Amino acid sequence: MPLFIRFKQVASVLVDAVPAILLTAMFLCFIIQVLMRYIMNTPVGWTVEVCVIAWLWILLWGQSVSAREEDEIRFDILYGSVSLALRRWFRMIFSVFLVGIYAWSLPALWDFVTFMKIQKTSYLDIRFNWIYSIAVVFSVVSILRYLWVFWTAARGDDASKAGTDAVVRKDPVK
């Protein structure tokens, strides 16, 4: 097996493992919090911080890095009823719209994240810029993702190659 393909497979597994590890950490912190509060009668606050940070990272990492286009939930009543050529235009317009929004908001997001280095969490003393840095990753990866969707649609690739699998419906009624 070529080295690049092997690297891609390992990277994919590691990228997908991040949300699973964070969800495990959330679950363990929840169990610790219940045990400490109701059995030991000495509640701890750091578990809540870990859960909130992990949930933020699960959402933004999962949506930007781990999730594939075909995993997304879409309302495709209109999209599924139009021709393939019009679907390509929908993907291109939608991609331009999203890239524009993310690119427009990126400088303000960067300013916010870098500004938050002045504050730390209450229990774990983690600087907030480290916690919110995932938002910058989310925006940059989303920009790259939708540039790719635009590029594949502009080239004329069908929806499955663009990563936006359209549901092919066969009408059972004749």
C-alpha positions as CSV (number, residue, x, y, z in Angstrom):
1,M,0.0,0.0,0.0
2,P,1.4,3.4,-0.9
3,L,2.6,5.6,1.9
4,F,0.2,8.4,1.1
5,I,-2.9,6.2,1.2
6,R,-1.8,4.6,4.5
7,F,-1.2,8.1,6.0
8,K,-4.6,9.2,4.8
9,Q,-6.2,6.2,6.5
10,V,-4.4,6.7,9.8
11,A,-5.2,10.5,9.7
12,S,-8.9,9.7,9.1
13,V,-9.0,7.4,12.0
14,L,-7.3,9.9,14.3
15,V,-9.6,12.8,13.2
16,D,-12.7,10.7,13.8
17,A,-11.3,9.6,17.2
18,V,-11.2,13.1,18.6
19,P,-15.0,13.5,19.1
20,A,-15.2,9.9,20.6
21,I,-12.4,10.7,23.1
22,L,-14.1,14.0,24.1
23,L,-17.4,12.3,24.5
24,T,-15.8,9.7,26.7
25,A,-14.2,12.4,28.8
26,M,-17.6,14.1,29.2
27,F,-19.1,10.8,30.3
28,L,-16.4,10.1,32.8
29,C,-16.6,13.7,34.2
30,F,-20.4,13.3,34.5
31,I,-19.9,10.0,36.5
32,I,-17.2,11.7,38.7
33,Q,-19.5,14.6,39.4
34,V,-22.4,12.4,40.4
35,L,-20.2,10.3,42.7
36,M,-18.6,13.3,44.3
37,R,-21.9,15.2,44.8
38,Y,-24.2,12.4,45.9
39,I,-21.9,9.8,47.4
40,M,-18.9,11.8,48.8
41,N,-21.0,14.9,49.4
42,T,-18.2,17.2,48.1
43,P,-19.1,18.5,44.6
44,V,-16.4,19.5,42.3
45,G,-16.6,22.2,39.7
46,W,-13.9,21.2,37.3
47,T,-16.0,18.4,35.8
48,V,-18.6,20.9,34.5
49,E,-15.8,22.9,32.8
50,V,-14.5,19.8,31.2
51,C,-17.9,18.9,29.9
52,V,-18.6,22.3,28.5
53,I,-15.2,22.6,26.8
54,A,-15.5,19.0,25.4
55,W,-19.0,19.7,24.1
56,L,-17.9,22.9,22.3
57,W,-15.0,21.0,20.7
58,I,-17.2,18.0,19.8
59,L,-19.6,20.2,18.0
60,L,-17.1,22.4,16.1
61,W,-14.5,19.7,15.4
62,G,-17.1,17.2,14.5
63,Q,-18.8,19.5,12.0
64,S,-15.8,20.9,10.4
65,V,-13.2,18.2,10.5
66,S,-14.9,14.8,11.1
67,A,-18.2,15.1,9.4
68,R,-18.6,14.2,5.7
69,E,-21.0,16.0,3.5
70,E,-23.2,12.9,3.1
71,D,-23.5,12.7,6.9
72,E,-25.2,16.1,7.1
73,I,-29.0,16.4,7.5
74,R,-30.6,18.4,4.8
75,F,-34.1,19.5,3.8
76,D,-33.9,18.5,0.2
77,I,-37.5,18.6,-1.0
78,L,-36.7,21.3,-3.5
79,Y,-33.2,20.1,-4.2
80,G,-34.3,16.5,-4.9
81,S,-37.0,17.6,-7.3
82,V,-34.9,19.6,-9.7
83,S,-32.6,18.6,-12.5
84,L,-28.9,17.8,-12.0
85,A,-27.9,21.0,-13.7
86,L,-29.9,23.1,-11.3
87,R,-28.6,21.1,-8.4
88,R,-25.1,22.1,-9.5
89,W,-26.1,25.8,-9.5
90,F,-27.6,25.3,-6.0
91,R,-24.4,23.9,-4.7
92,M,-22.3,26.7,-6.3
93,I,-24.6,29.5,-5.0
94,F,-24.8,28.0,-1.6
95,S,-21.0,27.5,-1.5
96,V,-20.3,31.1,-2.5
97,F,-22.8,32.3,0.2
98,L,-21.2,30.2,2.9
99,V,-17.6,31.0,2.0
100,G,-18.5,34.7,1.9
101,I,-20.1,34.5,5.4
102,Y,-17.2,32.6,6.9
103,A,-14.5,34.7,5.3
104,W,-16.3,37.9,6.3
105,S,-16.6,36.8,9.9
106,L,-13.1,35.3,10.2
107,P,-11.2,38.5,11.1
108,A,-13.7,39.3,13.9
109,L,-13.5,35.7,15.1
110,W,-9.7,35.9,15.1
111,D,-9.8,39.1,17.1
112,F,-12.2,37.6,19.6
113,V,-10.1,34.4,20.1
114,T,-6.9,36.3,20.5
115,F,-8.5,38.8,22.9
116,M,-9.7,36.0,25.1
117,K,-6.1,35.1,26.2
118,I,-6.7,37.6,29.0
119,Q,-9.2,35.3,30.8
120,K,-9.0,31.8,32.2
121,T,-11.5,29.2,33.3
122,S,-12.4,29.2,36.9
123,Y,-11.2,25.8,38.0
124,L,-8.7,24.5,35.4
125,D,-7.0,27.9,34.6
126,I,-7.1,27.2,30.9
127,R,-6.9,30.4,28.8
128,F,-10.1,31.0,26.8
129,N,-8.2,31.6,23.6
130,W,-7.1,27.9,23.7
131,I,-10.7,26.8,24.2
132,Y,-12.2,29.0,21.5
133,S,-9.4,28.3,19.0
134,I,-11.6,25.5,17.6
135,A,-13.9,28.2,16.2
136,V,-11.1,29.4,14.0
137,V,-10.4,25.9,12.9
138,F,-14.1,25.4,12.2
139,S,-14.3,28.6,10.0
140,V,-11.1,27.9,8.1
141,V,-12.0,24.2,7.4
142,S,-15.6,25.2,6.4
143,I,-14.2,27.8,4.0
144,L,-12.0,25.1,2.4
145,R,-14.8,22.6,2.4
146,Y,-17.2,24.8,0.5
147,L,-14.5,26.0,-1.9
148,W,-14.1,22.4,-2.7
149,V,-17.9,21.9,-3.1
150,F,-18.0,24.9,-5.4
151,W,-15.0,23.7,-7.4
152,T,-16.5,20.2,-8.0
153,A,-19.9,21.7,-8.9
154,A,-18.3,24.2,-11.3
155,R,-16.4,21.4,-13.0
156,G,-19.6,19.5,-13.5
157,D,-19.1,16.6,-11.2
158,D,-22.2,15.0,-9.9
159,A,-23.4,15.4,-6.4
160,S,-21.9,12.2,-5.1
161,K,-18.4,13.2,-6.3
162,A,-18.9,16.6,-4.7
163,G,-19.6,15.0,-1.4
164,T,-23.2,16.2,-1.4
165,D,-25.0,12.9,-2.1
166,A,-28.3,13.6,-3.6
167,V,-31.0,11.0,-2.9
168,V,-31.9,9.2,-6.1
169,R,-35.5,8.4,-5.8
170,K,-37.2,5.7,-7.9
171,D,-40.9,6.2,-8.1
172,P,-42.6,2.8,-7.4
173,V,-45.8,4.1,-8.8
174,K,-46.1,3.6,-12.5
